[in-house]
């Protein structure tokens, strides 16, 4: 059985370590959601690789993130306030 994982702060060092574990064990884990605040290009790269269902970006970063995703992923993205509410309802 695959466990869905939400990584808050995926662009940071702890988030990167979590992504490394998931990459080594795709039979056990799937990235369901990721968030990041300022490093929108890095977050866009993560979204392209892992294809999460949802990507959360820092409030005010939506346009920068959208520009990075021109040729990217199908993942919808939300600002952090909406993502936290969605996670609370679904996890």
PDB file of N, CA, C and O in Angstrom:
ATOM      1  N   UNK A   1       0.842  -1.183   0.000  1.00  0.00           N
ATOM      2  CA  UNK A   1       0.000   0.000   0.000  1.00  0.00           C
ATOM      3  C   UNK A   1       0.885   1.244   0.000  1.00  0.00           C
ATOM      4  O   UNK A   1       1.857   1.321   0.752  1.00  0.00           O
ATOM      5  N   UNK A   2       0.551   2.203  -0.835  1.00  0.00           N
ATOM      6  CA  UNK A   2       1.313   3.442  -0.938  1.00  0.00           C
ATOM      7  C   UNK A   2       0.712   4.483   0.002  1.00  0.00           C
ATOM      8  O   UNK A   2      -0.504   4.675   0.035  1.00  0.00           O
ATOM      9  N   UNK A   3       1.574   5.151   0.765  1.00  0.00           N
ATOM     10  CA  UNK A   3       1.151   6.195   1.687  1.00  0.00           C
ATOM     11  C   UNK A   3       1.312   7.551   1.018  1.00  0.00           C
ATOM     12  O   UNK A   3       2.389   7.874   0.518  1.00  0.00           O
ATOM     13  N   UNK A   4       0.244   8.348   1.004  1.00  0.00           N
ATOM     14  CA  UNK A   4       0.311   9.711   0.486  1.00  0.00           C
ATOM     15  C   UNK A   4       0.971  10.606   1.522  1.00  0.00           C
ATOM     16  O   UNK A   4       0.670  10.517   2.713  1.00  0.00           O
ATOM     17  N   UNK A   5       1.874  11.472   1.063  1.00  0.00           N
ATOM     18  CA  UNK A   5       2.630  12.338   1.960  1.00  0.00           C
ATOM     19  C   UNK A   5       2.463  13.790   1.529  1.00  0.00           C
ATOM     20  O   UNK A   5       2.539  14.101   0.340  1.00  0.00           O
ATOM     21  N   UNK A   6       2.237  14.675   2.491  1.00  0.00           N
ATOM     22  CA  UNK A   6       2.234  16.121   2.257  1.00  0.00           C
ATOM     23  C   UNK A   6       3.503  16.676   2.888  1.00  0.00           C
ATOM     24  O   UNK A   6       3.757  16.454   4.071  1.00  0.00           O
ATOM     25  N   UNK A   7       4.296  17.394   2.108  1.00  0.00           N
ATOM     26  CA  UNK A   7       5.550  17.943   2.616  1.00  0.00           C
ATOM     27  C   UNK A   7       5.427  19.460   2.676  1.00  0.00           C
ATOM     28  O   UNK A   7       5.413  20.142   1.652  1.00  0.00           O
ATOM     29  N   UNK A   8       5.338  19.968   3.897  1.00  0.00           N
ATOM     30  CA  UNK A   8       5.280  21.410   4.111  1.00  0.00           C
ATOM     31  C   UNK A   8       6.710  21.913   4.224  1.00  0.00           C
ATOM     32  O   UNK A   8       7.468  21.455   5.079  1.00  0.00           O
ATOM     33  N   UNK A   9       7.075  22.844   3.372  1.00  0.00           N
ATOM     34  CA  UNK A   9       8.453  23.320   3.350  1.00  0.00           C
ATOM     35  C   UNK A   9       9.344  22.422   2.511  1.00  0.00           C
ATOM     36  O   UNK A   9      10.473  22.121   2.900  1.00  0.00           O
ATOM     37  N   UNK A  10       8.844  21.994   1.366  1.00  0.00           N
ATOM     38  CA  UNK A  10       9.570  21.049   0.512  1.00  0.00           C
ATOM     39  C   UNK A  10      10.871  21.612  -0.039  1.00  0.00           C
ATOM     40  O   UNK A  10      11.751  20.845  -0.431  1.00  0.00           O
ATOM     41  N   UNK A  11      11.015  22.926  -0.079  1.00  0.00           N
ATOM     42  CA  UNK A  11      12.233  23.521  -0.635  1.00  0.00           C
ATOM     43  C   UNK A  11      13.347  23.660   0.394  1.00  0.00           C
ATOM     44  O   UNK A  11      14.474  24.005   0.039  1.00  0.00           O
ATOM     45  N   UNK A  12      13.053  23.398   1.648  1.00  0.00           N
ATOM     46  CA  UNK A  12      14.064  23.493   2.696  1.00  0.00           C
ATOM     47  C   UNK A  12      14.842  22.197   2.869  1.00  0.00           C
ATOM     48  O   UNK A  12      14.610  21.221   2.157  1.00  0.00           O
ATOM     49  N   UNK A  13      15.762  22.198   3.818  1.00  0.00           N
ATOM     50  CA  UNK A  13      16.632  21.030   4.004  1.00  0.00           C
ATOM     51  C   UNK A  13      15.864  19.803   4.501  1.00  0.00           C
ATOM     52  O   UNK A  13      16.117  18.694   4.030  1.00  0.00           O
ATOM     53  N   UNK A  14      14.946  19.978   5.428  1.00  0.00           N
ATOM     54  CA  UNK A  14      14.171  18.843   5.930  1.00  0.00           C
ATOM     55  C   UNK A  14      13.219  18.336   4.846  1.00  0.00           C
ATOM     56  O   UNK A  14      13.059  17.128   4.674  1.00  0.00           O
ATOM     57  N   UNK A  15      12.593  19.252   4.121  1.00  0.00           N
ATOM     58  CA  UNK A  15      11.728  18.854   3.014  1.00  0.00           C
ATOM     59  C   UNK A  15      12.499  18.106   1.943  1.00  0.00           C
ATOM     60  O   UNK A  15      12.006  17.123   1.389  1.00  0.00           O
ATOM     61  N   UNK A  16      13.709  18.568   1.649  1.00  0.00           N
ATOM     62  CA  UNK A  16      14.558  17.883   0.670  1.00  0.00           C
ATOM     63  C   UNK A  16      14.917  16.477   1.122  1.00  0.00           C
ATOM     64  O   UNK A  16      14.949  15.546   0.318  1.00  0.00           O
ATOM     65  N   UNK A  17      15.190  16.328   2.425  1.00  0.00           N
ATOM     66  CA  UNK A  17      15.497  14.996   2.958  1.00  0.00           C
ATOM     67  C   UNK A  17      14.284  14.074   2.835  1.00  0.00           C
ATOM     68  O   UNK A  17      14.426  12.898   2.501  1.00  0.00           O
ATOM     69  N   UNK A  18      13.097  14.607   3.102  1.00  0.00           N
ATOM     70  CA  UNK A  18      11.877  13.803   2.958  1.00  0.00           C
ATOM     71  C   UNK A  18      11.677  13.381   1.505  1.00  0.00           C
ATOM     72  O   UNK A  18      11.302  12.239   1.236  1.00  0.00           O
ATOM     73  N   UNK A  19      11.922  14.291   0.573  1.00  0.00           N
ATOM     74  CA  UNK A  19      11.793  13.956  -0.851  1.00  0.00           C
ATOM     75  C   UNK A  19      12.799  12.885  -1.260  1.00  0.00           C
ATOM     76  O   UNK A  19      12.485  12.022  -2.081  1.00  0.00           O
ATOM     77  N   UNK A  20      13.998  12.932  -0.699  1.00  0.00           N
ATOM     78  CA  UNK A  20      15.002  11.898  -0.990  1.00  0.00           C
ATOM     79  C   UNK A  20      14.523  10.517  -0.536  1.00  0.00           C
ATOM     80  O   UNK A  20      14.695   9.529  -1.250  1.00  0.00           O
ATOM     81  N   UNK A  21      13.926  10.456   0.645  1.00  0.00           N
ATOM     82  CA  UNK A  21      13.403   9.178   1.148  1.00  0.00           C
ATOM     83  C   UNK A  21      12.298   8.670   0.224  1.00  0.00           C
ATOM     84  O   UNK A  21      12.265   7.490  -0.123  1.00  0.00           O
ATOM     85  N   UNK A  22      11.408   9.552  -0.165  1.00  0.00           N
ATOM     86  CA  UNK A  22      10.311   9.163  -1.055  1.00  0.00           C
ATOM     87  C   UNK A  22      10.847   8.679  -2.396  1.00  0.00           C
ATOM     88  O   UNK A  22      10.345   7.701  -2.948  1.00  0.00           O
ATOM     89  N   UNK A  23      11.856   9.353  -2.920  1.00  0.00           N
ATOM     90  CA  UNK A  23      12.448   8.944  -4.207  1.00  0.00           C
ATOM     91  C   UNK A  23      13.063   7.550  -4.116  1.00  0.00           C
ATOM     92  O   UNK A  23      13.036   6.794  -5.088  1.00  0.00           O
ATOM     93  N   UNK A  24      13.614   7.209  -2.957  1.00  0.00           N
ATOM     94  CA  UNK A  24      14.219   5.884  -2.784  1.00  0.00           C
ATOM     95  C   UNK A  24      13.188   4.783  -2.546  1.00  0.00           C
ATOM     96  O   UNK A  24      13.495   3.600  -2.695  1.00  0.00           O
ATOM     97  N   UNK A  25      11.970   5.168  -2.177  1.00  0.00           N
ATOM     98  CA  UNK A  25      10.934   4.177  -1.851  1.00  0.00           C
ATOM     99  C   UNK A  25       9.599   4.502  -2.529  1.00  0.00           C
ATOM    100  O   UNK A  25       8.594   4.687  -1.843  1.00  0.00           O
ATOM    101  N   UNK A  26       9.575   4.575  -3.859  1.00  0.00           N
ATOM    102  CA  UNK A  26       8.319   4.928  -4.544  1.00  0.00           C
ATOM    103  C   UNK A  26       7.220   3.880  -4.384  1.00  0.00           C
ATOM    104  O   UNK A  26       6.042   4.171  -4.592  1.00  0.00           O
ATOM    105  N   UNK A  27       7.604   2.676  -4.017  1.00  0.00           N
ATOM    106  CA  UNK A  27       6.600   1.634  -3.792  1.00  0.00           C
ATOM    107  C   UNK A  27       5.873   1.836  -2.462  1.00  0.00           C
ATOM    108  O   UNK A  27       4.827   1.231  -2.228  1.00  0.00           O
ATOM    109  N   UNK A  28       6.426   2.684  -1.593  1.00  0.00           N
ATOM    110  CA  UNK A  28       5.838   2.908  -0.268  1.00  0.00           C
ATOM    111  C   UNK A  28       5.211   4.284  -0.102  1.00  0.00           C
ATOM    112  O   UNK A  28       4.247   4.445   0.646  1.00  0.00           O
ATOM    113  N   UNK A  29       5.764   5.286  -0.805  1.00  0.00           N
ATOM    114  CA  UNK A  29       5.327   6.668  -0.590  1.00  0.00           C
ATOM    115  C   UNK A  29       5.026   7.380  -1.901  1.00  0.00           C
ATOM    116  O   UNK A  29       5.629   7.101  -2.938  1.00  0.00           O
ATOM    117  N   UNK A  30       4.076   8.308  -1.825  1.00  0.00           N
ATOM    118  CA  UNK A  30       3.731   9.156  -2.966  1.00  0.00           C
ATOM    119  C   UNK A  30       3.581  10.585  -2.457  1.00  0.00           C
ATOM    120  O   UNK A  30       2.939  10.821  -1.433  1.00  0.00           O
ATOM    121  N   UNK A  31       4.168  11.527  -3.166  1.00  0.00           N
ATOM    122  CA  UNK A  31       4.024  12.937  -2.795  1.00  0.00           C
ATOM    123  C   UNK A  31       2.630  13.392  -3.222  1.00  0.00           C
ATOM    124  O   UNK A  31       2.326  13.452  -4.413  1.00  0.00           O
ATOM    125  N   UNK A  32       1.804  13.705  -2.259  1.00  0.00           N
ATOM    126  CA  UNK A  32       0.438  14.148  -2.524  1.00  0.00           C
ATOM    127  C   UNK A  32       0.356  15.667  -2.600  1.00  0.00           C
ATOM    128  O   UNK A  32      -0.367  16.215  -3.431  1.00  0.00           O
ATOM    129  N   UNK A  33       1.107  16.351  -1.720  1.00  0.00           N
ATOM    130  CA  UNK A  33       1.102  17.816  -1.697  1.00  0.00           C
ATOM    131  C   UNK A  33       2.470  18.314  -1.255  1.00  0.00           C
ATOM    132  O   UNK A  33       3.148  17.679  -0.447  1.00  0.00           O
ATOM    133  N   UNK A  34       2.863  19.462  -1.799  1.00  0.00           N
ATOM    134  CA  UNK A  34       4.104  20.120  -1.375  1.00  0.00           C
ATOM    135  C   UNK A  34       3.833  21.611  -1.205  1.00  0.00           C
ATOM    136  O   UNK A  34       2.971  22.182  -1.873  1.00  0.00           O
ATOM    137  N   UNK A  35       4.585  22.226  -0.299  1.00  0.00           N
ATOM    138  CA  UNK A  35       4.519  23.676  -0.153  1.00  0.00           C
ATOM    139  C   UNK A  35       5.928  24.243  -0.120  1.00  0.00           C
ATOM    140  O   UNK A  35       6.895  23.547   0.188  1.00  0.00           O
ATOM    141  N   UNK A  36       6.013  25.504  -0.441  1.00  0.00           N
ATOM    142  CA  UNK A  36       7.257  26.255  -0.349  1.00  0.00           C
ATOM    143  C   UNK A  36       6.894  27.719  -0.237  1.00  0.00           C
ATOM    144  O   UNK A  36       5.766  28.107  -0.542  1.00  0.00           O
ATOM    145  N   UNK A  37       7.833  28.532   0.194  1.00  0.00           N
ATOM    146  CA  UNK A  37       7.481  29.936   0.395  1.00  0.00           C
ATOM    147  C   UNK A  37       8.160  30.845  -0.618  1.00  0.00           C
ATOM    148  O   UNK A  37       7.480  31.437  -1.456  1.00  0.00           O
ATOM    149  N   UNK A  38       9.479  30.971  -0.565  1.00  0.00           N
ATOM    150  CA  UNK A  38      10.175  31.924  -1.432  1.00  0.00           C
ATOM    151  C   UNK A  38      10.872  31.289  -2.626  1.00  0.00           C
ATOM    152  O   UNK A  38      11.033  31.949  -3.652  1.00  0.00           O
ATOM    153  N   UNK A  39      11.280  30.062  -2.533  1.00  0.00           N
ATOM    154  CA  UNK A  39      12.070  29.435  -3.602  1.00  0.00           C
ATOM    155  C   UNK A  39      11.142  28.825  -4.656  1.00  0.00           C
ATOM    156  O   UNK A  39      11.034  27.605  -4.780  1.00  0.00           O
ATOM    157  N   UNK A  40      10.476  29.703  -5.410  1.00  0.00           N
ATOM    158  CA  UNK A  40       9.432  29.225  -6.315  1.00  0.00           C
ATOM    159  C   UNK A  40       9.983  28.392  -7.470  1.00  0.00           C
ATOM    160  O   UNK A  40       9.318  27.455  -7.912  1.00  0.00           O
ATOM    161  N   UNK A  41      11.168  28.702  -7.966  1.00  0.00           N
ATOM    162  CA  UNK A  41      11.734  27.891  -9.050  1.00  0.00           C
ATOM    163  C   UNK A  41      12.025  26.475  -8.549  1.00  0.00           C
ATOM    164  O   UNK A  41      11.729  25.497  -9.234  1.00  0.00           O
ATOM    165  N   UNK A  42      12.600  26.373  -7.359  1.00  0.00           N
ATOM    166  CA  UNK A  42      12.877  25.055  -6.779  1.00  0.00           C
ATOM    167  C   UNK A  42      11.572  24.294  -6.540  1.00  0.00           C
ATOM    168  O   UNK A  42      11.507  23.090  -6.788  1.00  0.00           O
ATOM    169  N   UNK A  43      10.548  24.974  -6.066  1.00  0.00           N
ATOM    170  CA  UNK A  43       9.251  24.338  -5.846  1.00  0.00           C
ATOM    171  C   UNK A  43       8.653  23.862  -7.172  1.00  0.00           C
ATOM    172  O   UNK A  43       8.079  22.775  -7.241  1.00  0.00           O
ATOM    173  N   UNK A  44       8.787  24.664  -8.210  1.00  0.00           N
ATOM    174  CA  UNK A  44       8.292  24.260  -9.535  1.00  0.00           C
ATOM    175  C   UNK A  44       9.028  23.017 -10.027  1.00  0.00           C
ATOM    176  O   UNK A  44       8.415  22.121 -10.607  1.00  0.00           O
ATOM    177  N   UNK A  45      10.336  22.961  -9.800  1.00  0.00           N
ATOM    178  CA  UNK A  45      11.113  21.773 -10.193  1.00  0.00           C
ATOM    179  C   UNK A  45      10.634  20.534  -9.436  1.00  0.00           C
ATOM    180  O   UNK A  45      10.499  19.458 -10.019  1.00  0.00           O
ATOM    181  N   UNK A  46      10.381  20.689  -8.145  1.00  0.00           N
ATOM    182  CA  UNK A  46       9.876  19.580  -7.328  1.00  0.00           C
ATOM    183  C   UNK A  46       8.519  19.118  -7.863  1.00  0.00           C
ATOM    184  O   UNK A  46       8.264  17.918  -7.970  1.00  0.00           O
ATOM    185  N   UNK A  47       7.655  20.071  -8.197  1.00  0.00           N
ATOM    186  CA  UNK A  47       6.323  19.725  -8.716  1.00  0.00           C
ATOM    187  C   UNK A  47       6.426  18.966 -10.035  1.00  0.00           C
ATOM    188  O   UNK A  47       5.650  18.043 -10.279  1.00  0.00           O
ATOM    189  N   UNK A  48       7.370  19.344 -10.880  1.00  0.00           N
ATOM    190  CA  UNK A  48       7.546  18.640 -12.154  1.00  0.00           C
ATOM    191  C   UNK A  48       7.989  17.191 -11.931  1.00  0.00           C
ATOM    192  O   UNK A  48       7.502  16.277 -12.596  1.00  0.00           O
ATOM    193  N   UNK A  49       8.904  16.993 -11.001  1.00  0.00           N
ATOM    194  CA  UNK A  49       9.451  15.657 -10.749  1.00  0.00           C
ATOM    195  C   UNK A  49       8.428  14.753 -10.065  1.00  0.00           C
ATOM    196  O   UNK A  49       8.223  13.618 -10.494  1.00  0.00           O
ATOM    197  N   UNK A  50       7.791  15.241  -9.013  1.00  0.00           N
ATOM    198  CA  UNK A  50       6.939  14.390  -8.181  1.00  0.00           C
ATOM    199  C   UNK A  50       5.460  14.420  -8.561  1.00  0.00           C
ATOM    200  O   UNK A  50       4.700  13.556  -8.123  1.00  0.00           O
ATOM    201  N   UNK A  51       5.039  15.393  -9.363  1.00  0.00           N
ATOM    202  CA  UNK A  51       3.646  15.500  -9.822  1.00  0.00           C
ATOM    203  C   UNK A  51       2.629  15.373  -8.683  1.00  0.00           C
ATOM    204  O   UNK A  51       1.750  14.513  -8.736  1.00  0.00           O
ATOM    205  N   UNK A  52       2.742  16.226  -7.647  1.00  0.00           N
ATOM    206  CA  UNK A  52       1.780  16.147  -6.547  1.00  0.00           C
ATOM    207  C   UNK A  52       0.393  16.585  -7.001  1.00  0.00           C
ATOM    208  O   UNK A  52       0.238  17.242  -8.030  1.00  0.00           O
ATOM    209  N   UNK A  53      -0.591  16.215  -6.229  1.00  0.00           N
ATOM    210  CA  UNK A  53      -1.963  16.642  -6.517  1.00  0.00           C
ATOM    211  C   UNK A  53      -2.128  18.137  -6.290  1.00  0.00           C
ATOM    212  O   UNK A  53      -2.883  18.796  -7.005  1.00  0.00           O
ATOM    213  N   UNK A  54      -1.423  18.675  -5.297  1.00  0.00           N
ATOM    214  CA  UNK A  54      -1.566  20.081  -4.923  1.00  0.00           C
ATOM    215  C   UNK A  54      -0.199  20.665  -4.605  1.00  0.00           C
ATOM    216  O   UNK A  54       0.651  20.001  -4.012  1.00  0.00           O
ATOM    217  N   UNK A  55       0.002  21.917  -5.008  1.00  0.00           N
ATOM    218  CA  UNK A  55       1.218  22.655  -4.679  1.00  0.00           C
ATOM    219  C   UNK A  55       0.797  23.935  -3.968  1.00  0.00           C
ATOM    220  O   UNK A  55      -0.029  24.689  -4.482  1.00  0.00           O
ATOM    221  N   UNK A  56       1.357  24.182  -2.797  1.00  0.00           N
ATOM    222  CA  UNK A  56       1.065  25.407  -2.056  1.00  0.00           C
ATOM    223  C   UNK A  56       2.246  26.353  -2.129  1.00  0.00           C
ATOM    224  O   UNK A  56       3.388  25.959  -1.894  1.00  0.00           O
ATOM    225  N   UNK A  57       1.965  27.604  -2.457  1.00  0.00           N
ATOM    226  CA  UNK A  57       3.026  28.609  -2.550  1.00  0.00           C
ATOM    227  C   UNK A  57       2.771  29.699  -1.527  1.00  0.00           C
ATOM    228  O   UNK A  57       1.639  29.901  -1.087  1.00  0.00           O
ATOM    229  N   UNK A  58       3.825  30.395  -1.154  1.00  0.00           N
ATOM    230  CA  UNK A  58       3.694  31.488  -0.204  1.00  0.00           C
ATOM    231  C   UNK A  58       2.791  32.576  -0.750  1.00  0.00           C
ATOM    232  O   UNK A  58       2.804  32.857  -1.948  1.00  0.00           O
ATOM    233  N   UNK A  59       2.011  33.187   0.121  1.00  0.00           N
ATOM    234  CA  UNK A  59       1.124  34.267  -0.285  1.00  0.00           C
ATOM    235  C   UNK A  59       1.940  35.369  -0.950  1.00  0.00           C
ATOM    236  O   UNK A  59       2.952  35.819  -0.413  1.00  0.00           O
ATOM    237  N   UNK A  60       1.491  35.792  -2.117  1.00  0.00           N
ATOM    238  CA  UNK A  60       2.207  36.808  -2.880  1.00  0.00           C
ATOM    239  C   UNK A  60       3.187  36.228  -3.879  1.00  0.00           C
ATOM    240  O   UNK A  60       3.773  36.971  -4.666  1.00  0.00           O
ATOM    241  N   UNK A  61       3.380  34.917  -3.867  1.00  0.00           N
ATOM    242  CA  UNK A  61       4.336  34.260  -4.765  1.00  0.00           C
ATOM    243  C   UNK A  61       3.647  33.569  -5.945  1.00  0.00           C
ATOM    244  O   UNK A  61       4.317  32.948  -6.771  1.00  0.00           O
ATOM    245  N   UNK A  62       2.331  33.669  -6.031  1.00  0.00           N
ATOM    246  CA  UNK A  62       1.587  32.914  -7.039  1.00  0.00           C
ATOM    247  C   UNK A  62       2.032  33.230  -8.467  1.00  0.00           C
ATOM    248  O   UNK A  62       2.215  32.312  -9.268  1.00  0.00           O
ATOM    249  N   UNK A  63       2.208  34.504  -8.798  1.00  0.00           N
ATOM    250  CA  UNK A  63       2.592  34.863 -10.167  1.00  0.00           C
ATOM    251  C   UNK A  63       3.981  34.356 -10.509  1.00  0.00           C
ATOM    252  O   UNK A  63       4.207  33.875 -11.620  1.00  0.00           O
ATOM    253  N   UNK A  64       4.911  34.456  -9.578  1.00  0.00           N
ATOM    254  CA  UNK A  64       6.262  33.947  -9.820  1.00  0.00           C
ATOM    255  C   UNK A  64       6.236  32.448 -10.041  1.00  0.00           C
ATOM    256  O   UNK A  64       6.912  31.932 -10.931  1.00  0.00           O
ATOM    257  N   UNK A  65       5.455  31.750  -9.232  1.00  0.00           N
ATOM    258  CA  UNK A  65       5.364  30.301  -9.374  1.00  0.00           C
ATOM    259  C   UNK A  65       4.737  29.937 -10.712  1.00  0.00           C
ATOM    260  O   UNK A  65       5.223  29.040 -11.401  1.00  0.00           O
ATOM    261  N   UNK A  66       3.670  30.622 -11.081  1.00  0.00           N
ATOM    262  CA  UNK A  66       2.998  30.336 -12.348  1.00  0.00           C
ATOM    263  C   UNK A  66       3.957  30.537 -13.519  1.00  0.00           C
ATOM    264  O   UNK A  66       3.935  29.757 -14.471  1.00  0.00           O
ATOM    265  N   UNK A  67       4.787  31.556 -13.464  1.00  0.00           N
ATOM    266  CA  UNK A  67       5.769  31.796 -14.526  1.00  0.00           C
ATOM    267  C   UNK A  67       6.765  30.643 -14.623  1.00  0.00           C
ATOM    268  O   UNK A  67       7.204  30.301 -15.721  1.00  0.00           O
ATOM    269  N   UNK A  68       7.124  30.049 -13.506  1.00  0.00           N
ATOM    270  CA  UNK A  68       8.062  28.915 -13.499  1.00  0.00           C
ATOM    271  C   UNK A  68       7.416  27.641 -14.034  1.00  0.00           C
ATOM    272  O   UNK A  68       8.119  26.723 -14.455  1.00  0.00           O
ATOM    273  N   UNK A  69       6.106  27.578 -14.022  1.00  0.00           N
ATOM    274  CA  UNK A  69       5.400  26.347 -14.375  1.00  0.00           C
ATOM    275  C   UNK A  69       4.874  26.323 -15.805  1.00  0.00           C
ATOM    276  O   UNK A  69       4.065  25.456 -16.134  1.00  0.00           O
ATOM    277  N   UNK A  70       5.296  27.230 -16.654  1.00  0.00           N
ATOM    278  CA  UNK A  70       4.761  27.318 -18.013  1.00  0.00           C
ATOM    279  C   UNK A  70       4.757  25.963 -18.706  1.00  0.00           C
ATOM    280  O   UNK A  70       3.757  25.603 -19.327  1.00  0.00           O
ATOM    281  N   UNK A  71       5.825  25.215 -18.622  1.00  0.00           N
ATOM    282  CA  UNK A  71       5.897  23.887 -19.230  1.00  0.00           C
ATOM    283  C   UNK A  71       6.074  22.855 -18.124  1.00  0.00           C
ATOM    284  O   UNK A  71       7.082  22.149 -18.096  1.00  0.00           O
ATOM    285  N   UNK A  72       5.123  22.759 -17.224  1.00  0.00           N
ATOM    286  CA  UNK A  72       5.379  21.948 -16.049  1.00  0.00           C
ATOM    287  C   UNK A  72       4.416  20.845 -15.731  1.00  0.00           C
ATOM    288  O   UNK A  72       4.447  19.787 -16.360  1.00  0.00           O
ATOM    289  N   UNK A  73       3.572  21.071 -14.778  1.00  0.00           N
ATOM    290  CA  UNK A  73       2.781  20.023 -14.157  1.00  0.00           C
ATOM    291  C   UNK A  73       1.295  20.323 -14.247  1.00  0.00           C
ATOM    292  O   UNK A  73       0.892  21.458 -14.504  1.00  0.00           O
ATOM    293  N   UNK A  74       0.513  19.330 -14.041  1.00  0.00           N
ATOM    294  CA  UNK A  74      -0.939  19.488 -14.000  1.00  0.00           C
ATOM    295  C   UNK A  74      -1.408  19.906 -12.610  1.00  0.00           C
ATOM    296  O   UNK A  74      -2.592  20.188 -12.421  1.00  0.00           O
ATOM    297  N   UNK A  75      -0.511  19.951 -11.643  1.00  0.00           N
ATOM    298  CA  UNK A  75      -0.870  20.200 -10.252  1.00  0.00           C
ATOM    299  C   UNK A  75      -1.456  21.595 -10.063  1.00  0.00           C
ATOM    300  O   UNK A  75      -0.850  22.580 -10.484  1.00  0.00           O
ATOM    301  N   UNK A  76      -2.634  21.690  -9.431  1.00  0.00           N
ATOM    302  CA  UNK A  76      -3.140  23.022  -9.106  1.00  0.00           C
ATOM    303  C   UNK A  76      -2.307  23.609  -7.976  1.00  0.00           C
ATOM    304  O   UNK A  76      -1.759  22.869  -7.159  1.00  0.00           O
ATOM    305  N   UNK A  77      -2.210  24.918  -7.923  1.00  0.00           N
ATOM    306  CA  UNK A  77      -1.476  25.505  -6.811  1.00  0.00           C
ATOM    307  C   UNK A  77      -2.340  26.527  -6.100  1.00  0.00           C
ATOM    308  O   UNK A  77      -3.171  27.205  -6.704  1.00  0.00           O
ATOM    309  N   UNK A  78      -2.119  26.618  -4.799  1.00  0.00           N
ATOM    310  CA  UNK A  78      -2.899  27.470  -3.922  1.00  0.00           C
ATOM    311  C   UNK A  78      -1.950  28.262  -3.048  1.00  0.00           C
ATOM    312  O   UNK A  78      -0.822  27.837  -2.798  1.00  0.00           O
ATOM    313  N   UNK A  79      -2.409  29.423  -2.578  1.00  0.00           N
ATOM    314  CA  UNK A  79      -1.558  30.084  -1.599  1.00  0.00           C
ATOM    315  C   UNK A  79      -1.677  29.317  -0.285  1.00  0.00           C
ATOM    316  O   UNK A  79      -2.602  28.527  -0.096  1.00  0.00           O
ATOM    317  N   UNK A  80      -0.753  29.554   0.596  1.00  0.00           N
ATOM    318  CA  UNK A  80      -0.601  28.731   1.796  1.00  0.00           C
ATOM    319  C   UNK A  80      -1.855  28.706   2.670  1.00  0.00           C
ATOM    320  O   UNK A  80      -2.174  27.669   3.251  1.00  0.00           O
ATOM    321  N   UNK A  81      -2.564  29.814   2.771  1.00  0.00           N
ATOM    322  CA  UNK A  81      -3.760  29.839   3.630  1.00  0.00           C
ATOM    323  C   UNK A  81      -4.798  28.824   3.167  1.00  0.00           C
ATOM    324  O   UNK A  81      -5.377  28.111   3.987  1.00  0.00           O
ATOM    325  N   UNK A  82      -5.035  28.752   1.870  1.00  0.00           N
ATOM    326  CA  UNK A  82      -6.005  27.799   1.332  1.00  0.00           C
ATOM    327  C   UNK A  82      -5.501  26.373   1.461  1.00  0.00           C
ATOM    328  O   UNK A  82      -6.282  25.463   1.736  1.00  0.00           O
ATOM    329  N   UNK A  83      -4.219  26.171   1.267  1.00  0.00           N
ATOM    330  CA  UNK A  83      -3.677  24.819   1.349  1.00  0.00           C
ATOM    331  C   UNK A  83      -3.812  24.254   2.754  1.00  0.00           C
ATOM    332  O   UNK A  83      -4.170  23.087   2.916  1.00  0.00           O
ATOM    333  N   UNK A  84      -3.534  25.053   3.764  1.00  0.00           N
ATOM    334  CA  UNK A  84      -3.648  24.574   5.144  1.00  0.00           C
ATOM    335  C   UNK A  84      -5.090  24.160   5.429  1.00  0.00           C
ATOM    336  O   UNK A  84      -5.324  23.130   6.063  1.00  0.00           O
ATOM    337  N   UNK A  85      -6.047  24.945   4.971  1.00  0.00           N
ATOM    338  CA  UNK A  85      -7.456  24.594   5.172  1.00  0.00           C
ATOM    339  C   UNK A  85      -7.795  23.295   4.450  1.00  0.00           C
ATOM    340  O   UNK A  85      -8.497  22.448   5.004  1.00  0.00           O
ATOM    341  N   UNK A  86      -7.312  23.128   3.235  1.00  0.00           N
ATOM    342  CA  UNK A  86      -7.581  21.912   2.472  1.00  0.00           C
ATOM    343  C   UNK A  86      -6.963  20.691   3.139  1.00  0.00           C
ATOM    344  O   UNK A  86      -7.602  19.642   3.230  1.00  0.00           O
ATOM    345  N   UNK A  87      -5.732  20.820   3.601  1.00  0.00           N
ATOM    346  CA  UNK A  87      -5.078  19.697   4.274  1.00  0.00           C
ATOM    347  C   UNK A  87      -5.838  19.294   5.532  1.00  0.00           C
ATOM    348  O   UNK A  87      -5.981  18.106   5.820  1.00  0.00           O
ATOM    349  N   UNK A  88      -6.321  20.273   6.274  1.00  0.00           N
ATOM    350  CA  UNK A  88      -7.066  19.976   7.495  1.00  0.00           C
ATOM    351  C   UNK A  88      -8.330  19.176   7.186  1.00  0.00           C
ATOM    352  O   UNK A  88      -8.752  18.345   7.991  1.00  0.00           O
ATOM    353  N   UNK A  89      -8.925  19.422   6.037  1.00  0.00           N
ATOM    354  CA  UNK A  89     -10.151  18.716   5.664  1.00  0.00           C
ATOM    355  C   UNK A  89      -9.902  17.318   5.118  1.00  0.00           C
ATOM    356  O   UNK A  89     -10.763  16.447   5.240  1.00  0.00           O
ATOM    357  N   UNK A  90      -8.731  17.088   4.516  1.00  0.00           N
ATOM    358  CA  UNK A  90      -8.524  15.835   3.797  1.00  0.00           C
ATOM    359  C   UNK A  90      -7.613  14.833   4.478  1.00  0.00           C
ATOM    360  O   UNK A  90      -7.668  13.647   4.154  1.00  0.00           O
ATOM    361  N   UNK A  91      -6.783  15.264   5.401  1.00  0.00           N
ATOM    362  CA  UNK A  91      -5.841  14.321   6.029  1.00  0.00           C
ATOM    363  C   UNK A  91      -6.389  13.778   7.330  1.00  0.00           C
ATOM    364  O   UNK A  91      -5.730  12.974   7.989  1.00  0.00           O
TER     365      UNK A  91
END
